[in-house]
Amino acid sequence: MEQLTTIGINHYLTISAILFSLGLYAVMTRKNAIVVLMGVELILNAANINFLAFSHYNGGMEGVMISLFVIVLAAAEAAVALAIIINIYKIFKSVDVSSIDSMKE
Amino acid sequence: MHSLIQLSIAVLLLPLLSFVILIFFNRRLPRRGDFVGVGILGTTFGLSAYIFWVVIVQHYDPAFRVAWDFTWIDFGNVPGVGPLVIKMGIVIDNLTAIMLTMVTLISFLVHLYSTGYMKGDKHYGRFFAYLGIFTFSMLGIVLADNLFAIYIFWELVGLSSYLLIGFFFEKESAADAQKKAFLANRVGDIGMWLGILILYSQFHTFSYHEIFGHLAAGEFGMSHEWLTAAGILLFMGCVGKSAQFPLHVWLPDAMEGPTPVSALIHAATMVAAGVYFVARIFVLLTPEALYVISFVGAFTAFMAATIAITQHDIKRVLAYSTVSQLGYMVLGLGVGAYSAAIFHLVTHAFFKACLFLGSGAIIHAMHHEQDMRWMGGLRKNMPWTFVTFTVATLALAGLPLSSGFMSKDAILAGAIGFAQAEGGGIYYLVPFLGFISALMTAFYMGRQIWLVFFGESRTHLKPVDPDDHHAAHAHGGEHHGVHEVSWNMRLPLVILAALSVFVVYSPDPLDGGKGWFMHMIQTPETVVGETAHAEPALHMEVVEEVAALGGVQEAVGEHATAAMHTESHTYADPRQAEIGHLSHAAHNQAIMISSIMVALGIALALLFYVFRIFDPERTARAIRPLYLLSFNKWYWDEIYNATVIKGSLVIARFLSWFDANIIDGIVNGVATLTRKFAFASGNFDRYAVDGMVNFTAFFVNTSGAFMRKLQTGKVQTYVVMVILALFGYFVYYFTQLVY
């Protein structure tokens, strides 16, 4: 019972796992490329939560540092990914990832 | 190089040139090029005559000898044989000079004669070409200085005789005769080659001169019997070429060739080659080999003479007389009457060429009638032929004043000397057969002359053969259209008849020994030892006997005794010396006996055919078995058919069966096996190897098709796969951790 009432590392990790799963689900199932990209952001943030939680309970600053790094990385990634999506849209007139399968050939 | 050698090379090559020109261009030349053949042979004869003049007349030296040779092929050091160098060369001595002149003269006359005889033949030009190569081959034999060269030309003579005997090859009998001649010669040639090889194995040289030198130095490494064998094997070559028993059967059949060819074969070239060869190797013949040679010769002379008596074909009688005379020559060599044998070779060449050309003239005039039974009375129609033919006949029969008389009597004297030297007994058979043959020779030649030239024409007696248009043509009682032949056929007859008279060879008609010929051709000293023959007692006895006869010099006795004491290989052979002196002593005896024999023979011929005291046909019936034996040529052809030919056929048939069943069976078995194996291998290839290859392809194909489905090209699918893979990895990782 105490475990449920007191906020501990398990809660963070659970939140992180739920967030990761939602992100993964979005990446795997959504048709819109933008939504897929959003799913990726969710996954990244799930990772961030993990880093911060472990960092907090471990007493070091490495996790904080890496999560900041990840935020920066995510921003850059979003920029590049959005540019790619714009280009995809220019070529295929669509952002539906399920219809873009020219890699097959 | 001696100028004589240069000349002799020209003599050798000119007839070859004639052959080459005529065989290729005879159709383009006017008169089919016969003038080329006659002209070249005339030149050749001129050159030979010059050589004769220089050697015989100017030098007049029994020991004259010029030689020249060059290395033809150098094989280097052949393993198992030793150094093998084949040389070619030319030797000119008195024998060569005489033979050269004889061969070229007769060949020239035959060429000239053929321009008349062969006129109108469709292969006229080719005939002269063949005559050219025939002459070339014979000159090669005469000039060669070694056994290898002589063997080459020996085979060339065989080839050219083959071509000429089968000149009318459309006729089956001619084609058969040419094959028979060639095969019979081959049998002898094999022996000759073995003999050459025996000598080569010992001395590593083919040169006569070197072989004789080694032999005289006693360097023959094998036993005396081997030397005898070598001599007899070499003599086998002569048996084939010179038609001695038992290979004589080809020569009478060689009559199928055109008559000028018969003259050439029977006189100057082919048959002379055998006797010439034995004369060349005479010095290495051991006494044992000489016995064989003398008996073969004597038997051949006798047998052929008996056959000649009953033949009807004019050329066949002459053919058997040739065999018989060759028997004399071989007999002469065998008994050691060397010069007499050569002498007979030359005199016989001239008179036999004359007889053959004469018979050719008769056949030509009679429109190809060869059977003497339907001739007769020709002396009026053909006076030139009659006279020349008669002169040559007298020479052949051996009447005094003829050349044949001198040479034949010299041989017979030698035979008597031989028999006495050997101590009589069985050896008297040799002179005995010789004299009997002389009798028969006189008889059959008398018969021939009478049947052909005397009496009345019997052309109309010939049974009419509807197939034979010649017979119809010649019919009409008298010799319709039979007249003397043209000058180019008459001239050779006259020249040859003139050469059958004694004065050409010796001033004394009774003794050829006094002439230039016997002086120039002297018995060479033997180079083989007396090992087998040496019986001192006999020698002494004989020497005394000879001394008693009064015709002996002291030197001979000394030589004989010296040889006996040392028992070494010696030049001064006592055996030769004995025979020589006994022959000399027997000379008058021989003349007497042979004259009686000849007289008897002619008398018998007269009794049978001129005076008709004996009827030939009734006599034939009275001695029918003997007559049939003679008429059927002692059945030699039949005997050979039944033994050698049948035997060969049986062997051939067996070999054919063996080939068809065993060899072919093996081959077919191998083929079947190979085929089976190939099928198995093919199936293995098709199913196993191809199966594996196809399976690989199939596997790659299906797995590819499967993998292809994974490649959807959709990013999300890949993500799913990555996740699954990661999941799988984690599952694996954690299970590993647990255990």
Interface residues (C-beta under 8 A of the other chain):
Chain A: L24 V27 M28 T29 V36 V97 S98 I100 D101 S102 M103 K104 E105
Chain B: Q711 T712 G713 K714 V715 Q716 V719 V720 I723
